[in-house]
Amino acid sequence: MVEGIEGPAPESNRLPRPFDTDKLTSARVYDYLLGGKDNYDVDQDMARQMLSSTPELKTLAWFTRSFMHKAVETAADAGIRQFIDLGSGTPNSPNVHEVAREVEPSARVVYVDYDQIVVTHCDALLARSPGVAALWGDVRRPHDILDELVDLELIDLDEPVAITLVSVLHYVMDHEHPAEILAALRDRIAPGSYLAITHGSSDSSPEILQVLAGTNDTSAQVAFRSTAQTEAFLTGFELLEPGVVPVQQWLRPGLPDTRMVMLGAIGRKP
């Protein structure tokens, strides 16, 4: 048991409330940046504020989404047939199951999110997709999520699995023990499993960090961290090349730098 993540999850104004369209949520801001329609005025206002100082933010959102696709393809090509998308956010095609099933049509995928609106959208999308499921879960309670996945026979933790945490961990504050969350996941998954993360970098430009400070005390509050701190989250995993680098460096040469830096990394449990 990992101390600090097994007791009652801390409550705060940052947590999304079911179907509360007056409160900002990170999932809906991200959906807006990706061109989705499952967002509301409060989310659009924050996204526009961010875009006013960082017009390349939509491009970065697509770099990040493309990194997720690459991570899923990498795991599927390595023989992984089970996928858990933690903090999945509002569905935007191609989703994890669509990418994984391009490699292996029988791949099993579970989407997990804390926002009930997101889970509802996932349920509607996946209603006719056997082997694909949506689950409500709090990433700060990883054992509860894994236990439910096993109890519902959605995932076999005795077999390798791929876990994606795309733009999730920077919404976990230091007092919510992000390193312990990843350690809990690492210790429960089988050897040969993959873990892919993206994380906002404290090397982002100061004006970007200042804009993000406007999200404090909302569910979109962030804690951007250094490359070294992000790499430490993957202790116990073998890092794939090119390591912990801006996400666009995982895609192809020549993609532009962005003032908001989003780090990406893929690890394999030996």
C-alpha positions, -999 to 999 in steps of 0.1 A, spaced: 0 0 0 13 34 -9 10 59 19 -9 90 12 -31 77 -17 -52 51 0 -72 73 24 -101 95 14 -93 116 -16 -89 152 -6 -118 175 -16 -113 210 -30 -128 234 -55 -105 220 -81 -126 188 -85 -151 186 -113 -187 184 -102 -211 162 -122 -228 181 -150 -218 215 -136 -214 235 -168 -206 267 -149 -173 253 -136 -141 252 -157 -128 217 -164 -95 208 -180 -111 180 -201 -135 205 -218 -107 231 -223 -86 205 -241 -117 194 -261 -121 230 -273 -84 232 -283 -88 200 -303 -118 215 -321 -144 194 -302 -180 205 -294 -183 191 -258 -174 223 -240 -191 254 -225 -187 291 -222 -164 290 -192 -141 265 -209 -141 285 -241 -133 317 -222 -102 301 -206 -91 285 -238 -94 319 -256 -75 336 -229 -47 311 -232 -47 313 -270 -44 351 -269 -10 348 -254 -1 314 -269 -17 312 -303 3 280 -310 -16 262 -282 -39 244 -306 -9 231 -324 6 219 -292 -27 201 -283 -24 182 -316 12 174 -310 2 160 -276 -26 140 -291 -3 127 -318 22 116 -291 -6 96 -275 -13 79 -308 24 71 -312 26 57 -277 -4 34 -283 10 22 -316 44 15 -300 28 -6 -272 5 -24 -297 34 -31 -320 52 -46 -290 24 -71 -285 3 -52 -258 -34 -61 -261 -48 -43 -231 -49 -5 -227 -60 18 -199 -64 55 -207 -63 73 -173 -78 108 -174 -90 100 -209 -109 133 -214 -137 139 -238 -136 115 -268 -119 129 -299 -114 105 -328 -91 87 -333 -93 75 -297 -71 49 -280 -92 19 -291 -93 31 -327 -55 34 -328 -48 1 -309 -72 -18 -331 -55 -7 -363 -26 -29 -350 -47 -55 -331 -84 -57 -338 -90 -76 -305 -74 -50 -283 -92 -43 -250 -94 -7 -239 -108 10 -208 -112 48 -205 -111 62 -170 -119 97 -160 -130 116 -128 -154 139 -147 -188 123 -149 -197 142 -181 -166 127 -198 -176 92 -187 -212 98 -200 -198 109 -234 -175 78 -235 -204 55 -226 -224 69 -255 -195 66 -279 -186 31 -269 -220 16 -265 -215 -6 -296 -178 -14 -292 -173 -48 -275 -141 -50 -255 -141 -12 -249 -154 3 -216 -156 36 -197 -151 38 -160 -155 66 -134 -123 68 -113 -100 91 -94 -64 89 -106 -53 98 -70 -67 64 -59 -49 41 -84 -55 9 -64 -92 15 -64 -92 19 -102 -71 -12 -107 -91 -33 -83 -123 -23 -101 -108 -31 -135 -99 -66 -122 -133 -72 -104 -152 -63 -135 -129 -85 -156 -120 -56 -179 -82 -59 -175 -60 -89 -166 -31 -75 -145 -12 -107 -148 -7 -99 -185 12 -68 -198 -9 -37 -202 -3 -2 -216 -13 28 -195 -16 63 -209 -16 94 -187 -18 122 -213 -18 157 -197 -30 143 -164 -2 144 -139 3 182 -140 -33 184 -126 -21 164 -96 -7 187 -70 24 178 -49 3 172 -18 -17 146 -38 15 125 -43 19 121 -81 51 100 -77 33 76 -54 5 72 -78 29 61 -106 47 38 -82 14 22 -73 6 16 -110 41 3 -117 40 -22 -88 7 -36 -99 12 -41 -136 30 -71 -152 66 -70 -165 66 -60 -202 39 -33 -196 42 2 -210 34 36 -194 32 68 -215 29 102 -200 28 138 -210 35 166 -185 36 204 -187 72 217 -182 83 245 -159 106 255 -188 75 270 -205 78 307 -210 71 330 -180 41 346 -197 25 312 -202 31 302 -166 15 335 -156 -16 328 -176 -19 293 -162 -18 308 -127 -53 321 -135 -66 285 -132 -57 282 -95 -85 268 -73 -103 254 -104 -102 218 -117 -79 231 -144 -52 242 -119 -18 229 -130 16 222 -114 41 223 -142 74 205 -133 110 202 -145 123 176 -169 141 159 -139 110 158 -118 90 143 -147 117 117 -154 117 108 -117 80 98 -120 92 70 -143 115 54 -118 115 17 -123 107 19 -160 131 16 -189 128 48 -209 124 45 -246 144 69 -268 144 99 -271 135 100 -234 118 128 -216 116 155 -243 90 179 -257 63 159 -274 70 171 -309 104 155 -307 87 121 -306 69 127 -338 92 138 -366 122 162 -372 116 199 -379 84 205 -359 84 239 -343 91 246 -306 63 261 -286 64 285 -257 43 261 -236 65 230 -233 48 197 -230 71 168 -222 64 133 -234 79 100 -223 73 63 -227 86 37 -203 86 -1 -202 85 -22 -170 114 -47 -172 
